[in-house]
Amino acid sequence: MKKVDTNQWYYSDKVKEHFFKPKNFIVREPKKGEFDAEGQVGNLMCGDIMKMWIKVAPKTEKIKALKWRTWGCATAIASTSVFSVMVTEKGGMKLEDALKITPNEIAARLGGMPPRKFHCSVLAHLAFRDAVKNYREKI
């Protein structure tokens, strides 16, 4: 098998970083009660599926943890990874503030992406919205 030269990369260094060393990724299925809610979206056209789990501080509605799994391309994985960092850094964002993050902001944080891959940032955004919807249905 031919070794891939990761120095020749079409995407930004940030996409490369989050693809090869994803942040907040969870390998196993979460234990019951480990998270407060989950969300999932998929795009059958491209085959990307994103699943997110969130843990929320009930009094402040700050995101204490966000874990995820994505089945898809490098930009799908990178988009979900960088989004998880955006909402959990600096002690976690409030749900309302995190819901205001746009796919454009996700793409910008990654240093941009080709237009044909922009839908990956949209999927990360939508998976989170689905998790928040699930959270609110439970409280």
KACOR-V238330 format. One record per residue. N is the residue number from 1. SS is DSSP state (helix for helix, strand for strand, loop for the rest). OMEGA is omega in whole degrees, -180 to 180 (* if undefined). D_CENTER is the distance of its C-alpha to the mean C-alpha in Angstrom with 2 decimals. Layout:
n = <N,N>
ss = <SS,SS>
omega = <OMEGA,OMEGA>
d_center = <D_CENTER,D_CENTER>
This chain:
n = <1,2,3,4,5,6,7,8,9,10,11,12,13,14,15,16,17,18,19,20,21,22,23,24,25,26,27,28,29,30,31,32,33,34,35,36,37,38,39,40,41,42,43,44,45,46,47,48,49,50,51,52,53,54,55,56,57,58,59,60,61,62,63,64,65,66,67,68,69,70,71,72,73,74,75,76,77,78,79,80,81,82,83,84,85,86,87,88,89,90,91,92,93,94,95,96,97,98,99,100,101,102,103,104,105,106,107,108,109,110,111,112,113,114,115,116,117,118,119,120,121,122,123,124,125,126,127,128,129,130,131,132,133,134,135,136,137,138,139>
ss = <loop,loop,loop,loop,loop,loop,loop,loop,loop,loop,loop,loop,helix,helix,helix,helix,helix,helix,helix,helix,loop,loop,loop,loop,strand,loop,loop,loop,loop,loop,loop,loop,loop,loop,loop,loop,strand,strand,strand,strand,strand,strand,strand,loop,loop,loop,loop,strand,strand,strand,strand,strand,strand,strand,strand,strand,loop,loop,loop,loop,loop,strand,strand,strand,strand,strand,strand,strand,strand,strand,strand,loop,loop,helix,helix,helix,helix,helix,helix,helix,helix,helix,helix,helix,helix,helix,helix,helix,helix,helix,helix,loop,loop,strand,helix,helix,helix,helix,loop,loop,loop,loop,helix,helix,helix,helix,helix,helix,helix,loop,loop,loop,loop,loop,helix,helix,helix,loop,helix,helix,helix,helix,helix,helix,helix,helix,helix,helix,helix,helix,helix,helix,helix,helix,helix,helix,helix,helix,loop>
omega = <-179,179,179,177,-177,175,176,-171,-177,-175,-179,177,179,176,179,180,-176,176,-177,179,-176,180,175,178,177,-177,-174,173,-179,176,178,180,-179,179,-179,-177,176,177,180,172,177,177,-176,180,-177,178,-180,175,-180,178,-179,173,179,172,-173,173,-172,-176,-176,-173,173,179,179,180,171,176,-174,169,179,173,-179,-175,-178,-178,176,179,-179,-180,-180,179,-178,177,-180,177,-178,-175,-178,-179,179,177,178,178,170,-179,-178,179,180,178,-180,178,-178,174,177,179,177,180,180,180,177,-179,179,176,179,-180,-179,179,-177,-179,179,177,177,-180,177,178,-177,178,178,179,178,177,179,177,179,179,-177,177,-178,-176,*>
d_center = <30.90,30.26,28.08,25.30,25.89,22.54,24.48,24.83,21.38,20.92,17.59,17.27,17.50,14.08,12.56,15.00,14.15,10.43,11.57,14.58,13.45,9.79,9.16,8.75,8.91,11.46,14.19,16.33,16.29,16.20,19.70,21.02,20.61,18.14,15.57,16.60,14.54,12.14,10.76,10.57,11.06,12.70,14.64,17.91,19.11,16.76,15.90,12.08,10.84,7.47,8.18,7.08,9.91,11.00,14.25,16.03,19.32,21.62,23.99,21.74,18.62,16.65,13.38,14.78,11.92,8.38,8.06,6.39,8.12,7.99,11.45,12.02,12.97,12.26,10.54,8.19,7.39,7.63,5.59,2.21,4.78,6.31,4.53,4.99,8.26,9.14,9.39,11.06,13.35,16.94,17.19,14.30,14.27,16.16,14.53,16.59,15.53,11.77,12.58,14.36,11.59,12.18,10.76,13.62,12.51,9.16,11.55,14.14,12.32,11.99,15.68,15.58,15.32,17.98,18.46,18.28,14.65,13.56,12.59,9.39,8.21,9.88,8.21,4.65,7.31,9.36,7.52,7.36,10.89,11.97,11.23,13.18,15.81,16.23,16.63,19.20,21.06,21.66,23.06>
